[in-house]
Amino acid sequence: MERRLGPSVDMLKAMASGFFILSFLVFVSKADSGFTECYCDGDERYWSMDRILWYQKMSDLCIAIPYFAIPIEIICFVSCCNFPFKWLLFQMGAFITFCGLTHFLNFLASGRHPTFQLELAILVSKIFTVAISWITVFTLAKIIPLLLKVKGREFMLRKKASDLYREVGIIKKKTEAGMHVRMLTQEIGKSLDRHTILFTTLVELSKILDLQNCAIWMPNMNKTEINLTHELTTRNFSCMPIPTSDSDVKEIKRSDGVKILDADSPLAVASSGGSCEPGEVAAIRMPLLRLSNFKGGTPEIVPQCYPILVLVLPSRKGRSCRSWCNQEIEIVRVVADQVAVALSHAAVLEESQQMRDALIEQNQALHQAKQDALSASQARNAFESVMIHGLRRPMHSISGLLSMLQDDDKLSKEQQLLVDTMVKTSKVVTTLTDEVMDTSEKGGLRFPLEMRHFQLHSLIREAACLSKCLCTFRGYNIGIEVDRSLPNHVMGDERRVFQVILHMVGTLLKGSDGGYLTFRVFPESGNDLSWKTRRSNDDIYIRFEICTSIKRSQPEGITSSLPHCTQRYCSDEVEETLSFTVCRKLVQLIQGDIWIVPNREGFDKSMAVVLGFQILPSSTIAKPEPDHSHSLLHGVKVLLADSDDVNRAVTRKMLEKLGCIVAVVSSGYDCLGALGTDVSSFQIVLLDLHLPDLDGIEVTMRIQKFRSSNWPLIIGLAATADEDVSGRCQQIGMNGIICKPVLLPGIANELQKILLQASRVMS
């Protein structure tokens, strides 16, 4: 519309200027033609009637000219624009035209005698002017309310437009704030390090909000005070911590909004960066969520950690101070939430990484423990293999040979004593070997006791004989003192007593060559025993005491393995050894006590042990006559299956000495092959439970498939008397078990017992 109205407006301006110039020229021409005289002599002639009429005439002319110009402008306006009230404009134009015509006719009629035609024209013009005037009045009475409504609508539209502009401005501000927040979030999200996140937040907030300083206060471990940990402005002095009991700190932590701090607030003063006149200071909390919050309970129960973000506006010296606006506060609140999420995410990732590292270390430790366990298992297996093949099996063979030698009637008393001593010693070594193997397999030190009747005098003679042999080997002289009042038949663990005496002799003879050893045995009064509560079934306590004295001068070129020391030191050294500690546990298990005798007069080292025994009356002791005939075993066919060559040969000799017909094999498959389908060709099968290819359990189960009634009788040879092994052997149908070492009296009695049981069953 402005383009359409532009030329018309210029044209109207030109026409109005032309009418004004024309009226001015007419006025000048009339002044020059009608008034040539100057009436300067007096005011009355100047203000005469003619002068006033002349002015009226000129006024009518001046009024008529604009009245003729206004309708022209209205016509141009109506023709150029789409105005809704064109007929009203035409009425106004007509009214103005007739008014101008009336004034123009008055102008013509003034100054001369008017004619009838002129007066009639003036009358007609005035009549039309009156009519048009009243029509316009009534028309305006209707049009003005409409125009007022239009004006009200226009005002309302202007107000809506103003509100719209304001909302658009708010949207633009929010868009700008969102853009700043997104930029800040992107910068924060570039790192997962907490310190980098916090420092980036300070820098970006300072750029966006034009801050003087920005700081973060972290609570300490006890949450009793907050410390300044991150700050945008570098200061030359340290900032004092602020207690969490401060009113501003409490209010900030309770609320999730932004708090404007007072100028004298300790938090505001400490965060101003050393400025004397800082601007307004705002603070907000940033809750941190850690993975540890979920360990002890829900996050609502576990106290949360609230760092505080403080922002300081720049000071405006000489100008009005800047205040926080709603947009800036909203940016701070949103950024605080984003930073809290980023810090929580970083903390969770950090703790996850720590847990991952801990799991890796634990996995490595478990792997190392597994390797150590495998190494220990391999070492234990190697140790057991050495013990089995290098010590247990040879000792079983030696024990078997000694049992056959012990059964020989052609031995002298001295030879018989030596053989009995060797048998006792072999039993001790076998017992120690079995205990070491049992400890290696099951763990824990165990000392099974075997309480039975034995002859104390025989035990003392054998122990003295063994001590004499050891002293002879070490270059010692020996003296034996035994009280004659000691009883002979007692109840106790003969094997353990002999083991303790052997340990005492070996310990005192260790480390020196040459000297004198005294072996003393005598009863001990029960009233003098303070080491242990006396057992009600012990009838006598016997003290075994062994003392040694070392030669002070040694042959040239020979030195002792022990340094020369005082008697006190030697006694302490003996007591601190591991073997002595184990021996003390064994003695205490059989209700006795062992100790080092300090400062024994005339001796360098002394040891003593006191043991309790039950005395058995001679009338209750049966004296079985030895049966050397073994007639029940004569001609019995025996199949022996043992993988160890020496043990197999020794056991075969025993069986042949008992009158058996023996066939030997070295494996489980050979045993099954020797039996064949006619398993009744052998009456007894002696089967080692630890054969290399098929163990004795599997061989027994296969024999059961072809067994004819109760023959052959299957007897297992077990390394140890384990209850689990015995129960399993009986469950699969074995007739008996013989524990190694296989001794002549033991195997004879067991075979005869099993044959008698089988004969009773068949009969």
Sequence and secondary structure as in RCSB ss.txt:
>XXXX:A:sequence
MERRLGPSVDMLKAMASGFFILSFLVFVSKADSGFTECYCDGDERYWSMDRILWYQKMSDLCIAIPYFAIPIEII
CFVSCCNFPFKWLLFQMGAFITFCGLTHFLNFLASGRHPTFQLELAILVSKIFTVAISWITVFTLAKIIPLLLKV
KGREFMLRKKASDLYREVGIIKKKTEAGMHVRMLTQEIGKSLDRHTILFTTLVELSKILDLQNCAIWMPNMNKTE
INLTHELTTRNFSCMPIPTSDSDVKEIKRSDGVKILDADSPLAVASSGGSCEPGEVAAIRMPLLRLSNFKGGTPE
IVPQCYPILVLVLPSRKGRSCRSWCNQEIEIVRVVADQVAVALSHAAVLEESQQMRDALIEQNQALHQAKQDALS
ASQARNAFESVMIHGLRRPMHSISGLLSMLQDDDKLSKEQQLLVDTMVKTSKVVTTLTDEVMDTSEKGGLRFPLE
MRHFQLHSLIREAACLSKCLCTFRGYNIGIEVDRSLPNHVMGDERRVFQVILHMVGTLLKGSDGGYLTFRVFPES
GNDLSWKTRRSNDDIYIRFEICTSIKRSQPEGITSSLPHCTQRYCSDEVEETLSFTVCRKLVQLIQGDIWIVPNR
EGFDKSMAVVLGFQILPSSTIAKPEPDHSHSLLHGVKVLLADSDDVNRAVTRKMLEKLGCIVAVVSSGYDCLGAL
GTDVSSFQIVLLDLHLPDLDGIEVTMRIQKFRSSNWPLIIGLAATADEDVSGRCQQIGMNGIICKPVLLPGIANE
LQKILLQASRVMS
>XXXX:A:secstr
 HHHHHHHHHHHHHHHHHHHHHHHHHHHHHHHHH  S   S HHHHT HHHHHHHHHHHHHHHHHHHHHHHHHHH
HHHHHS  TTHHHHHHHHHHHHHHHHHHHHHHHHTTS   HHHHHHHHHHHHHHHHHHHHHHHHHHHHHHHHHHH
HHHHHHHHHHHHHHHHHHHHHHHHHHHHHHHHHHHHHHTT   HHHHHHHHHHHHHHHHT SEEEEEEE TTSSE
EEEEEESS  SS    EETTSHHHHHHHH SS EEE TT HHHHHHSTT SS   EEEEE  B  GGGGTSS TT
TS  B  EEEEE    TTS      HHHHHHHHHHHHHHHHHHHHHHHHHHHHHHHHHHHHHHHHHHHHHHHHHH
HHHHHHHHHHHHIIIIIHHHHHHHHHHHHHHT TT  HHHHHHHHHHHHHHHHHHHHHHHHHHHHHH S      
 EEEEHHHHHHHHHHHHHHHHHHHTEEEEEEE TT  SEEEE HHHHHHHHHHHHHHHHTT  SEEEEEEEEEE 
GGG  SS   TT  EEEEEEEEEEE SS  TT   SS    HHHHHHHHHTSHHHHHHHHHHHHTT EEEE TT 
TT SEEEEEEEEEEE  GGG          GGGTT EEEEE S HHHHHHHHHHHHHTT EEEEESSHHHHHHHH
 S GGG SEEEEES  SSS HHHHHHHHHHH BTTBSEEEEEESS  HHHHHHHHHHT  EEEESS  HHHHHHH
HHHHHHHHHHHH 
